[in-house]
Amino acid sequence: MAKTRALLTETERDQIAGEHGDDRRYQATSRVRRRIEEELTEDIDVLEEHHPDLLEELRDVVCEERDPDD
């Protein structure tokens, strides 16, 4: 089964990590920011109305405290 993306594509992960120069990093950051501000907020609205349990799963993952060394 093919791997799917969540928020970032593999290429965007590399670009944000700085592997393709500052210009590519800036472009990728802009694309991801737009997804967060526009698409993700709409997804959250849909989940809130139609599948609150799934929204709670999303919150658990996003809001989970992470070890900075991970």
Secondary structure, DSSP 4 states (H G I P E B T S, - for coil): -----SSS-HHHHHHHTTTT-HHHHHHHHHHHHHIIIIIIHHHHHHHHHH-HHHHHHHHHHHH----TT-
